[in-house]
Amino acid sequence: MKTKILLLVITGFLIISLNVYSQDPNFHIYLCFGQSNMEGNARVEDQDKTVDDRFQVMAAVDCPDLGRTKGNWYTAVPPLCRCRTGLTPADYFGRTLVENLPKHIRVGVINVAVGGCKIELFDKENYQSYVETAPGWMKGMIAEYDGNPYGRLVEMAKLAQNDGVIKGILLHQGESNPNDSLWTQKVKDVYDNLIADLGLKPELVPLLAGEMVHEDQNGACAGMNKIIATLPDVLPNSYIISSIGCPQRGDRLHFTTEGYRMIGKRYGLRMLSLLDYKSTSPKVIRGEQAPRAELGQRNFGGSILPGGQRPPRQTRPEPEIRTISLDEISMSDPFIFPDIKTQTYYLTGTGGRLYKSTDLKIWTGPYSIIDLTDTWMDGHFVAAAEIHQFGDKYYLAGTWNDHGNPIENVPRRYNVPTNQTQLLVSDSPEGPYKPLVQEYDFCLGPKDWDIIDGTLYEESDTVYMVFVHEWTQLIDGTMAIMPLSKDLTHRTAEPTTIFRASEAPWSKEMNSIGEATFGMKMPGWVTDGPQLFKTQTGKLGMLWSSWGEHRYAQGVAYSESGSINGPWIQEEKAFKGDNSGHGMIFTTFEGKRLFIIHHAEENGPRKPQIYEIDDSGDKLILGKKIKN
């Protein structure tokens, strides 16, 4: 008897060992659930049928005509949900991952979705009461999952855990729960049950929730997106996937084939930003932020949603190219690059669009010049874009942020987003500009630094990036430098801090002047917009901005040593302190030095303005504004 028991124990250990051994940590598995848009409601086209075999789907139902048996893995050729469903966000989610992850990593999806269903169908405890009242046409779909879609998802997921590791959960649902203020809690309940039933760690398994067809596409359920946007407030490790610009098929509910490709890729890009296959440490979870601003308080930068994310930006339609005066352009952080070869002035700034002029008065644009395909920056907004030339190449430096991927929670202050200044390259000043380093998740600066407004400056045959380490992360913002390689593809040393915002007497602490940021009372001193210059006497100076007595302000500092390393001596008073800032100096084709800056009247739009400037001495002197 003892021998039999011993044999049973040994056999049990062997089975457990084999299961552990067979689980491949490089096989990443994602659970997908929802209603008709997750199910797939668009025709599969020929281009959708070519799939890398590293992307797999586990059949959740038997499909004899497709040669698929429930519970087995197959190359993820659509359909991925049931036997006759269409293209789904999961299709291009998986493709985006395998295109960008290392070649030894495989991706698998399990898709259980039912068209027209409410989130209640996935309620583990109460789904039966929902099924009883479901319409007949829906009951047929539910029956394919033996009457319990949630149970089928868990059943398949447990099988999949023998093969790989569950890395995330994808949801697209909400059209059938319009205006349901309890939807976020219901989703959290489903998520919590999945985590418990599958033995997962919530900090390692994010939930990605897609928006309904957007209002910019006349979506019938676009109002639900306001509720979806608050999901991270209830479920911290959740992320919202924007549907802005994803076309719909005409019924205002379902995406077109191209729309599914677009939103699926966005799911993939978001997941790529969350993955770190070199580290098993949990991702940053958002926490409590600074107190909310008072009603009517002066505020810069819009608001933060309760869950700690920025509201999704509206898709900017392809601009109409016009010929207009400088006074008609609204733009923050203007930068003018005079191209000697073409005798053309190029104006860019926040937003990354390009204008061009031959006389600095009449401008044609805006042109789209940036291509960020297959990078984490694709679909994200660019700030403080500027153009530099080294050799026969043109480089665009710009700052991209990802508020869906926080790098740090500073308690009772801020959920610090990913912010990085990156370099793009082109053969022409008019673009297209593409990433200098063709790696999906590449960052030029340290990934745990909140970096903005980087510019380039060459000294002693070394090109430096001079940039802002954001006050939102540090409280007292800094200016920093890092040397770059000869080909500008990477930093050759870690950054060095050269001064802090509070060193300038004219820079004021934000709460002390009643200035809110992102709708919050966030204390601290701001650094913004570094631009280096030399006067005609050879004095090295730096234009930089902060907030002063009259809101945004332009300041100047001078290097005592004449080197970028400083020490940097701050001027007592702001150079231009009338809600103006982020200026730079350029030279006209006639050899005249001019100064461009943005200025705003109260809460009005920021407008570029050009001034004469006297740099004949050791210090700059502001001249008169040039009229257009």
C-alpha positions as CSV (number, residue, x, y, z in Angstrom):
1,M,0.0,0.0,0.0
2,K,2.8,2.4,1.0
3,T,4.5,1.6,-2.3
4,K,1.4,2.4,-4.3
5,I,1.0,5.8,-2.5
6,L,4.7,6.6,-3.1
7,L,4.3,5.8,-6.8
8,L,1.2,8.0,-7.0
9,V,3.1,10.9,-5.3
10,I,6.1,10.5,-7.7
11,T,3.8,10.3,-10.7
12,G,2.0,13.5,-9.5
13,F,5.3,15.3,-9.2
14,L,6.4,14.2,-12.6
15,I,3.1,15.5,-14.1
16,I,3.6,18.8,-12.4
17,S,7.2,19.0,-13.5
18,L,6.2,18.2,-17.1
19,N,3.6,20.9,-17.1
20,V,6.0,23.5,-15.7
21,Y,8.6,22.4,-18.2
22,S,6.2,22.6,-21.1
23,Q,5.1,26.2,-20.3
24,D,7.1,28.4,-22.6
25,P,7.8,31.9,-21.1
26,N,8.4,33.2,-24.6
27,F,4.8,32.3,-25.7
28,H,2.8,35.4,-24.8
29,I,-1.0,34.7,-24.6
30,Y,-3.8,37.3,-24.6
31,L,-7.4,36.8,-23.7
32,C,-10.0,38.7,-25.9
33,F,-13.6,39.2,-25.1
34,G,-16.5,41.6,-25.8
35,Q,-19.3,42.0,-28.3
36,S,-19.6,42.3,-32.1
37,N,-16.5,44.5,-32.7
38,M,-14.3,42.1,-30.8
39,E,-16.1,39.2,-32.6
40,G,-15.2,40.8,-35.9
41,N,-17.7,42.4,-38.2
42,A,-15.9,43.2,-41.4
43,R,-14.9,41.2,-44.4
44,V,-11.5,39.6,-44.4
45,E,-9.5,40.7,-47.5
46,D,-6.7,38.9,-49.3
47,Q,-4.0,41.0,-47.5
48,D,-5.3,39.8,-44.1
49,K,-4.8,36.1,-44.9
50,T,-0.9,36.2,-44.9
51,V,0.1,35.7,-41.2
52,D,3.4,35.0,-39.5
53,D,3.2,31.6,-37.9
54,R,4.6,33.1,-34.7
55,F,1.1,34.5,-34.3
56,Q,-1.3,31.8,-33.1
57,V,-5.0,31.5,-32.2
58,M,-6.5,28.9,-29.9
59,A,-9.8,27.8,-31.3
60,A,-12.6,28.4,-28.8
61,V,-15.1,26.4,-30.8
62,D,-14.9,23.5,-33.2
63,C,-14.7,24.7,-36.9
64,P,-14.6,21.5,-39.1
65,D,-14.7,23.5,-42.3
66,L,-11.5,25.4,-41.2
67,G,-9.9,22.2,-39.9
68,R,-9.9,23.6,-36.3
69,T,-10.7,21.7,-33.1
70,K,-11.6,23.5,-29.9
71,G,-8.6,23.9,-27.5
72,N,-5.9,23.6,-30.2
73,W,-3.5,26.2,-31.5
74,Y,-3.4,27.3,-35.2
75,T,-1.7,30.0,-37.2
76,A,-3.9,33.1,-36.7
77,V,-5.4,33.4,-40.1
78,P,-8.9,35.0,-39.7
79,P,-11.5,34.3,-38.5
80,L,-10.1,34.3,-34.9
81,C,-13.4,34.2,-33.0
82,R,-15.9,31.7,-34.4
83,C,-16.1,29.8,-37.7
84,R,-17.8,32.6,-39.8
85,T,-16.9,35.8,-38.0
86,G,-14.9,38.6,-39.6
87,L,-11.8,40.7,-39.0
88,T,-11.3,41.7,-35.4
89,P,-9.0,44.0,-33.4
90,A,-7.2,40.9,-32.2
91,D,-5.9,40.2,-35.8
92,Y,-3.7,43.3,-36.1
93,F,-3.0,43.4,-32.4
94,G,-1.1,40.1,-32.7
95,R,0.5,41.0,-36.0
96,T,1.8,44.2,-34.5
97,L,3.3,42.4,-31.6
98,V,5.1,39.7,-33.7
99,E,6.4,42.4,-36.0
100,N,8.1,44.2,-33.2
101,L,9.0,41.7,-30.5
102,P,12.2,39.6,-30.7
103,K,11.9,36.7,-33.1
104,H,12.0,34.1,-30.3
105,I,8.7,35.4,-28.8
106,R,5.4,33.9,-30.1
107,V,2.0,35.5,-29.5
108,G,-1.3,33.6,-29.0
109,V,-4.8,34.9,-28.7
110,I,-8.1,33.4,-27.4
111,N,-11.1,35.3,-28.6
112,V,-14.6,34.7,-27.0
113,A,-17.1,37.3,-28.1
114,V,-20.8,37.5,-28.7
115,G,-22.3,40.2,-31.0
116,G,-24.9,42.4,-29.3
117,C,-24.2,41.2,-25.8
118,K,-24.0,43.3,-22.6
119,I,-21.1,43.0,-20.3
120,E,-23.4,41.1,-18.0
121,L,-23.0,38.0,-20.2
122,F,-19.4,37.7,-18.8
123,D,-20.6,38.0,-15.2
124,K,-19.4,34.7,-13.7
125,E,-22.2,34.6,-11.0
126,N,-25.2,36.0,-12.8
127,Y,-24.7,35.3,-16.6
128,Q,-27.6,32.7,-16.6
129,S,-30.3,35.3,-15.8
130,Y,-28.9,37.4,-18.7
131,V,-28.9,34.4,-21.1
132,E,-32.5,33.6,-20.2
133,T,-33.7,37.0,-21.5
134,A,-31.3,37.2,-24.5
135,P,-32.9,37.4,-28.0
136,G,-33.1,34.2,-30.0
137,W,-30.5,35.2,-32.5
138,M,-28.0,35.8,-29.7
139,K,-28.7,32.5,-27.9
140,G,-27.4,30.6,-30.9
141,M,-24.0,32.3,-30.6
142,I,-24.0,31.8,-26.8
143,A,-24.8,28.1,-27.4
144,E,-21.6,27.7,-29.3
145,Y,-19.8,28.3,-25.9
146,D,-22.1,25.7,-24.2
147,G,-24.2,28.6,-22.8
148,N,-21.4,30.2,-20.8
149,P,-18.9,32.4,-22.7
150,Y,-17.0,33.4,-19.5
151,G,-16.6,29.7,-18.6
152,R,-15.4,28.9,-22.1
153,L,-12.8,31.7,-21.9
154,V,-11.5,30.4,-18.6
155,E,-11.5,26.8,-19.9
156,M,-9.4,27.8,-22.9
157,A,-7.1,30.0,-20.9
158,K,-6.3,27.2,-18.5
159,L,-5.4,25.0,-21.4
160,A,-3.2,27.8,-22.8
161,Q,-1.4,28.2,-19.5
162,N,0.1,24.8,-20.2
163,D,1.8,26.2,-23.2
164,G,2.6,29.9,-22.4
165,V,2.1,32.9,-20.1
166,I,-0.9,35.1,-20.1
167,K,0.3,38.7,-20.6
168,G,-2.8,40.7,-21.0
169,I,-6.5,41.0,-21.6
170,L,-8.3,42.8,-24.5
171,L,-11.8,44.1,-24.3
172,H,-14.1,45.7,-26.8
173,Q,-17.6,46.1,-25.5
174,G,-20.0,48.9,-24.5
175,E,-22.4,49.5,-27.4
176,S,-25.0,47.5,-25.6
177,N,-24.4,49.2,-22.3
178,P,-24.9,52.9,-23.3
179,N,-24.9,55.4,-20.5
180,D,-24.3,52.6,-18.0
181,S,-22.6,54.4,-15.1
182,L,-21.8,51.0,-13.5
183,W,-20.1,49.6,-16.6
184,T,-16.6,50.3,-15.2
185,Q,-17.3,48.3,-12.0
186,K,-18.8,45.5,-14.0
187,V,-15.7,45.3,-16.2
188,K,-13.6,45.3,-13.1
189,D,-15.6,42.4,-11.7
190,V,-15.0,40.4,-14.8
191,Y,-11.3,41.2,-14.7
192,D,-11.0,40.3,-11.0
193,N,-12.7,37.0,-11.6
194,L,-10.4,36.2,-14.5
195,I,-7.3,37.0,-12.4
196,A,-8.6,34.9,-9.5
197,D,-9.7,31.9,-11.6
198,L,-6.5,31.8,-13.6
199,G,-4.1,32.5,-10.7
200,L,-2.7,35.7,-12.3
201,K,-1.0,38.7,-10.7
202,P,-3.0,41.8,-11.6
203,E,0.0,44.1,-11.7
204,L,1.5,41.9,-14.5
205,V,-1.7,41.5,-16.6
206,P,-3.1,44.8,-18.0
207,L,-6.5,45.2,-19.5
208,L,-6.8,47.1,-22.8
209,A,-10.2,48.5,-23.5
210,G,-11.1,49.9,-26.9
211,E,-13.3,52.9,-27.6
212,M,-16.6,52.7,-29.5
213,V,-16.7,54.1,-33.0
214,H,-15.7,57.7,-32.4
215,E,-17.7,60.8,-32.6
216,D,-15.4,62.0,-35.4
217,Q,-16.9,59.1,-37.4
218,N,-20.5,59.9,-36.3
219,G,-20.4,56.9,-34.0
220,A,-23.9,56.0,-32.6
221,C,-22.4,55.0,-29.2
222,A,-19.6,57.6,-29.1
223,G,-21.0,59.0,-25.8
224,M,-20.0,55.7,-24.2
225,N,-16.4,56.7,-24.7
226,K,-16.7,59.2,-21.8
227,I,-17.5,56.3,-19.5
228,I,-14.8,54.1,-20.9
229,A,-12.3,56.8,-20.3
230,T,-12.9,56.5,-16.6
231,L,-12.1,52.8,-16.4
232,P,-8.5,53.4,-15.1
233,D,-10.0,55.2,-12.1
234,V,-11.7,51.9,-11.1
235,L,-9.1,49.5,-12.6
236,P,-5.7,51.1,-12.3
237,N,-3.9,48.6,-14.6
238,S,-6.2,49.3,-17.5
239,Y,-5.5,51.4,-20.7
240,I,-7.9,53.0,-23.2
241,I,-7.4,52.4,-26.9
242,S,-8.5,55.4,-28.9
243,S,-10.8,54.9,-31.9
244,I,-10.3,58.4,-33.3
245,G,-10.1,58.3,-37.1
246,C,-11.0,54.6,-37.4
247,P,-13.6,54.5,-40.2
248,Q,-17.0,52.8,-39.7
249,R,-18.9,50.7,-42.2
250,G,-22.0,52.9,-42.4
251,D,-24.1,51.5,-39.5
252,R,-22.2,53.8,-37.1
253,L,-21.5,50.8,-34.8
254,H,-18.9,48.7,-36.6
255,F,-15.6,49.5,-38.0
256,T,-14.6,48.8,-41.6
257,T,-11.9,46.3,-42.4
258,E,-9.4,49.2,-42.4
259,G,-10.8,50.4,-39.2
260,Y,-10.2,47.1,-37.5
261,R,-6.6,47.1,-38.8
262,M,-6.1,50.6,-37.3
263,I,-7.6,50.0,-33.9
264,G,-6.0,46.5,-33.7
265,K,-2.6,48.0,-34.3
266,R,-3.3,50.6,-31.6
267,Y,-4.0,47.8,-29.1
268,G,-0.7,46.3,-30.2
269,L,1.3,49.5,-29.9
270,R,-0.1,50.1,-26.4
271,M,0.8,46.6,-25.3
272,L,4.3,46.9,-26.7
273,S,4.7,50.1,-24.6
274,L,3.7,48.1,-21.5
275,L,5.9,45.0,-22.2
276,D,9.4,44.7,-20.9
277,Y,10.7,41.3,-21.8
278,K,14.0,42.1,-20.1
279,S,12.5,42.7,-16.7
280,T,9.8,40.9,-14.6
281,S,9.2,43.9,-12.4
282,P,5.6,45.2,-12.3
283,K,4.7,48.2,-14.4
284,V,3.9,51.5,-12.7
285,I,0.4,51.7,-11.3
286,R,-1.2,55.1,-11.2
287,G,-1.8,56.7,-7.8
288,E,-3.2,59.8,-6.1
289,Q,-2.2,63.0,-7.7
290,A,-2.1,66.7,-6.7
291,P,-5.3,68.4,-5.5
292,R,-7.7,69.6,-8.2
293,A,-7.6,73.2,-9.3
294,E,-10.2,75.6,-8.1
295,L,-13.1,76.4,-10.4
296,G,-12.0,79.2,-12.7
297,Q,-8.4,79.0,-11.7
298,R,-5.8,79.7,-14.4
299,N,-4.7,76.5,-15.8
300,F,-2.2,75.3,-18.4
301,G,-2.3,72.0,-20.4
302,G,-5.9,70.9,-20.2
303,S,-7.1,68.3,-17.6
304,I,-6.2,64.8,-16.5
305,L,-8.9,62.2,-16.4
306,P,-9.7,60.6,-13.0
307,G,-7.7,57.5,-13.8
308,G,-4.6,59.6,-14.4
309,Q,-4.6,59.6,-18.2
310,R,-4.9,62.6,-20.5
311,P,-8.2,62.8,-22.5
312,P,-7.6,61.4,-26.0
313,R,-6.7,64.1,-28.5
314,Q,-9.0,64.7,-31.4
315,T,-7.7,63.4,-34.7
316,R,-6.5,66.3,-36.7
317,P,-7.8,66.1,-40.2
318,E,-5.3,66.3,-43.0
319,P,-4.8,70.1,-43.2
320,E,-5.7,72.3,-46.1
321,I,-2.6,73.8,-47.6
322,R,-3.0,77.6,-47.6
323,T,-0.8,80.7,-48.2
324,I,-1.2,83.0,-45.2
325,S,0.6,85.6,-43.1
326,L,2.5,84.8,-40.0
327,D,-0.1,86.5,-37.9
328,E,-2.7,84.0,-39.1
329,I,-0.7,81.0,-37.7
330,S,-1.3,79.6,-34.3
331,M,1.6,77.6,-32.9
332,S,3.5,76.9,-29.7
333,D,7.2,76.6,-29.6
334,P,8.0,78.0,-33.0
335,F,11.3,77.2,-34.7
336,I,12.7,78.6,-38.0
337,F,15.3,76.7,-40.0
338,P,16.8,78.7,-42.9
339,D,17.8,76.3,-45.6
340,I,20.7,77.9,-47.5
341,K,20.4,75.4,-50.4
342,T,16.8,76.2,-51.2
343,Q,16.8,79.8,-49.9
344,T,13.7,78.8,-48.0
345,Y,12.7,79.4,-44.3
346,Y,11.0,76.4,-42.7
347,L,8.8,77.0,-39.6
348,T,7.7,74.2,-37.3
349,G,6.9,73.7,-33.7
350,T,4.4,71.9,-31.5
351,G,2.2,69.7,-33.6
352,G,5.0,68.9,-36.0
353,R,3.5,70.5,-39.1
354,L,5.6,72.5,-41.5
355,Y,5.2,75.9,-43.1
356,K,7.6,77.4,-45.6
357,S,8.4,81.0,-46.8
358,T,10.9,82.9,-48.8
359,D,10.4,86.3,-47.0
360,L,9.3,85.5,-43.4
361,K,6.0,87.2,-44.0
362,I,3.9,85.0,-46.3
363,W,3.9,81.3,-45.4
364,T,2.5,78.2,-47.2
365,G,1.4,75.2,-45.2
366,P,0.8,73.3,-43.0
367,Y,2.4,70.2,-44.4
368,S,2.6,66.8,-42.8
369,I,6.2,65.7,-42.7
370,I,6.5,62.9,-40.1
371,D,6.3,59.2,-40.5
372,L,6.4,57.2,-37.2
373,T,5.2,53.8,-38.5
374,D,6.1,50.9,-36.3
375,T,7.3,52.9,-33.3
376,W,5.8,53.6,-29.9
377,M,5.4,57.3,-31.0
378,D,3.0,56.5,-33.8
379,G,-0.4,58.1,-33.1
380,H,1.0,60.3,-30.3
381,F,1.3,64.1,-30.3
382,V,4.6,65.8,-30.9
383,A,5.7,68.9,-29.1
384,A,8.5,71.4,-29.8
385,A,9.6,70.1,-33.2
386,E,12.7,71.7,-34.6
387,I,14.9,71.1,-37.6
388,H,18.7,70.9,-37.7
389,Q,21.2,70.0,-40.5
390,F,24.4,68.0,-40.0
391,G,26.2,67.1,-43.2
392,D,23.8,66.4,-46.0
393,K,21.1,65.1,-43.6
394,Y,18.2,67.0,-41.9
395,Y,17.2,66.0,-38.4
396,L,13.9,66.7,-36.6
397,A,14.1,66.8,-32.9
398,G,10.7,66.5,-31.2
399,T,9.1,65.4,-27.9
400,W,6.6,62.6,-27.9
401,N,4.5,61.6,-24.9
402,D,2.6,58.5,-23.9
403,H,0.3,59.2,-21.0
404,G,-1.0,55.7,-21.1
405,N,2.5,54.4,-20.1
406,P,3.5,56.1,-16.8
407,I,7.1,55.8,-15.6
408,E,6.5,56.9,-12.0
409,N,3.8,57.8,-9.6
410,V,5.0,60.7,-7.4
411,P,2.5,60.4,-4.5
412,R,0.0,63.2,-4.2
413,R,1.6,64.9,-7.2
414,Y,1.6,63.3,-10.6
415,N,1.4,60.1,-12.6
416,V,4.5,60.9,-14.7
417,P,4.0,59.8,-18.3
418,T,6.6,58.6,-20.8
419,N,8.1,61.8,-22.4
420,Q,11.1,61.5,-24.7
421,T,12.8,63.8,-27.1
422,Q,13.7,61.7,-30.2
423,L,15.5,62.3,-33.4
424,L,14.1,61.7,-36.9
425,V,16.0,62.0,-40.1
426,S,15.4,63.0,-43.8
427,D,17.2,63.8,-46.9
428,S,15.2,66.9,-47.4
429,P,14.1,69.7,-45.0
430,E,10.5,69.0,-46.2
431,G,10.7,65.4,-45.1
432,P,9.4,62.8,-44.7
433,Y,11.2,62.5,-41.4
434,K,11.5,58.9,-40.1
435,P,13.1,57.6,-36.8
436,L,16.9,57.7,-36.9
437,V,16.9,54.5,-34.9
438,Q,14.5,51.9,-36.4
439,E,13.6,50.1,-33.2
440,Y,10.1,50.1,-31.8
441,D,10.7,51.0,-28.2
442,F,14.0,53.0,-28.6
443,C,14.5,56.1,-26.5
444,L,17.4,58.4,-26.8
445,G,17.4,59.5,-23.1
446,P,16.9,57.4,-20.0
447,K,13.5,55.8,-20.0
448,D,12.8,56.6,-16.4
449,W,13.3,60.4,-17.0
450,D,10.5,62.7,-18.1
451,I,12.3,64.5,-20.9
452,I,11.0,67.3,-23.1
453,D,12.1,70.1,-25.4
454,G,15.4,68.6,-26.5
455,T,17.6,70.7,-28.9
456,L,21.0,70.0,-30.5
457,Y,24.2,72.0,-29.9
458,E,27.7,71.2,-31.2
459,E,30.8,72.0,-29.2
460,S,34.4,70.6,-29.6
461,D,33.3,68.3,-32.3
462,T,30.6,66.7,-30.1
463,V,26.9,67.1,-30.6
464,Y,25.0,67.4,-27.4
465,M,21.3,67.1,-26.7
466,V,20.2,69.9,-24.3
467,F,16.9,69.1,-22.8
468,V,14.4,69.6,-20.0
469,H,14.1,67.2,-17.1
470,E,10.5,67.9,-16.3
471,W,9.5,69.7,-13.1
472,T,6.4,67.5,-12.9
473,Q,8.7,64.7,-12.0
474,L,11.3,66.6,-10.0
475,I,9.4,69.6,-8.5
476,D,12.3,71.9,-9.3
477,G,12.8,71.4,-13.1
478,T,16.3,71.1,-14.5
479,M,18.2,71.7,-17.7
480,A,20.4,68.8,-18.6
481,I,22.8,67.8,-21.4
482,M,24.0,64.5,-22.8
483,P,26.7,63.9,-25.5
484,L,25.6,61.9,-28.6
485,S,27.5,59.5,-30.9
486,K,28.9,60.8,-34.2
487,D,25.9,59.4,-36.0
488,L,23.5,60.8,-33.4
489,T,21.9,57.4,-32.8
490,H,22.7,57.1,-29.0
491,R,24.0,58.9,-26.0
492,T,27.7,58.3,-25.1
493,A,27.3,59.2,-21.5
494,E,24.5,59.7,-19.0
495,P,22.9,63.1,-18.7
496,T,24.5,65.9,-16.6
497,T,22.3,68.5,-14.9
498,I,23.6,72.1,-15.6
499,F,21.0,74.2,-13.7
500,R,17.6,74.2,-11.9
501,A,14.7,76.5,-12.6
502,S,14.7,78.0,-9.1
503,E,18.2,79.4,-9.7
504,A,16.6,82.2,-11.8
505,P,15.1,84.9,-9.7
506,W,12.4,85.6,-12.3
507,S,11.2,82.0,-12.3
508,K,8.2,81.7,-9.9
509,E,6.8,78.7,-8.0
510,M,3.6,77.7,-9.8
511,N,1.2,77.6,-6.8
512,S,2.6,80.9,-5.5
513,I,1.3,82.6,-8.7
514,G,-2.0,80.8,-8.7
515,E,-1.2,78.7,-11.8
516,A,-2.6,75.2,-12.1
517,T,-1.2,72.5,-14.4
518,F,-3.3,69.8,-16.1
519,G,-6.2,70.9,-13.8
520,M,-4.1,70.3,-10.6
521,K,-2.5,72.4,-8.0
522,M,1.0,71.0,-8.6
523,P,3.8,72.9,-6.8
524,G,7.2,73.5,-8.4
525,W,9.4,75.5,-10.8
526,V,9.3,75.0,-14.6
527,T,12.0,74.6,-17.1
528,D,11.1,74.8,-20.8
529,G,12.5,75.3,-24.3
530,P,16.3,75.5,-24.2
531,Q,18.0,77.2,-27.2
532,L,21.7,78.0,-27.3
533,F,23.3,80.9,-29.1
534,K,26.5,82.9,-29.2
535,T,26.7,86.7,-29.3
536,Q,29.1,88.4,-31.7
537,T,31.6,88.7,-28.9
538,G,31.6,84.9,-28.5
539,K,29.5,84.8,-25.3
540,L,27.6,81.5,-25.0
541,G,24.0,82.0,-23.9
542,M,20.9,80.0,-23.5
543,L,17.3,81.0,-24.0
544,W,14.9,79.1,-21.8
545,S,11.4,79.6,-20.4
546,S,9.5,79.2,-17.2
547,W,6.5,80.8,-15.5
548,G,6.9,84.3,-14.0
549,E,4.8,87.2,-12.7
550,H,2.8,87.5,-15.9
551,R,2.4,83.8,-16.7
552,Y,4.8,82.3,-19.3
553,A,8.1,84.0,-19.5
554,Q,11.3,84.0,-21.6
555,G,14.6,84.0,-19.8
556,V,18.3,84.0,-20.6
557,A,21.3,82.5,-18.9
558,Y,25.0,82.9,-19.8
559,S,27.8,80.4,-19.4
560,E,30.6,81.8,-17.3
561,S,33.2,79.4,-18.8
562,G,32.0,79.7,-22.4
563,S,31.3,76.0,-22.4
564,I,28.0,74.1,-22.4
565,N,29.1,72.7,-19.0
566,G,28.8,76.1,-17.4
567,P,28.5,77.3,-14.7
568,W,25.4,79.0,-15.9
569,I,24.6,82.5,-14.5
570,Q,20.9,83.5,-14.6
571,E,19.7,87.0,-15.4
572,E,17.8,88.8,-12.7
573,K,14.8,89.6,-14.8
574,A,12.9,87.8,-17.5
575,F,14.0,88.7,-21.1
576,K,10.4,88.9,-22.1
577,G,7.9,88.2,-19.4
578,D,4.5,89.0,-20.9
579,N,3.1,85.4,-21.4
580,S,5.7,84.8,-24.2
581,G,8.3,82.1,-24.4
582,H,10.1,79.2,-26.0
583,G,12.0,81.5,-28.3
584,M,15.0,80.9,-30.6
585,I,17.4,82.9,-32.7
586,F,18.1,82.4,-36.4
587,T,20.0,84.1,-39.1
588,T,18.4,85.4,-42.3
589,F,19.9,84.8,-45.7
590,E,21.1,88.4,-45.6
591,G,23.0,87.7,-42.4
592,K,20.6,89.5,-40.0
593,R,19.9,87.9,-36.6
594,L,16.2,87.6,-35.6
595,F,14.3,86.2,-32.7
596,I,11.1,84.2,-32.9
597,I,8.9,83.5,-29.9
598,H,5.3,82.5,-29.2
599,H,3.0,84.9,-27.4
600,A,-0.6,84.6,-26.0
601,E,-3.1,87.2,-24.9
602,E,-4.6,85.8,-21.6
603,N,-6.1,82.4,-22.6
604,G,-6.0,83.0,-26.3
605,P,-4.0,81.0,-28.8
606,R,-0.3,81.1,-28.9
607,K,1.0,83.0,-32.0
608,P,4.5,83.2,-33.4
609,Q,6.1,86.6,-33.4
610,I,9.4,87.7,-34.9
611,Y,11.6,90.5,-33.3
612,E,14.8,92.2,-34.1
613,I,17.6,91.5,-31.7
614,D,21.0,93.1,-30.9
615,D,23.7,90.5,-30.1
616,S,26.7,92.8,-30.7
617,G,27.7,92.8,-27.1
618,D,28.0,90.1,-24.4
619,K,24.2,90.2,-23.7
620,L,21.1,90.1,-25.9
621,I,19.0,93.2,-26.3
622,L,15.4,92.8,-27.6
623,G,14.5,95.0,-30.5
624,K,11.2,95.9,-32.1
625,K,8.6,93.5,-33.4
626,I,8.7,92.9,-37.1
627,K,5.3,93.7,-38.7
628,N,3.8,91.4,-41.3
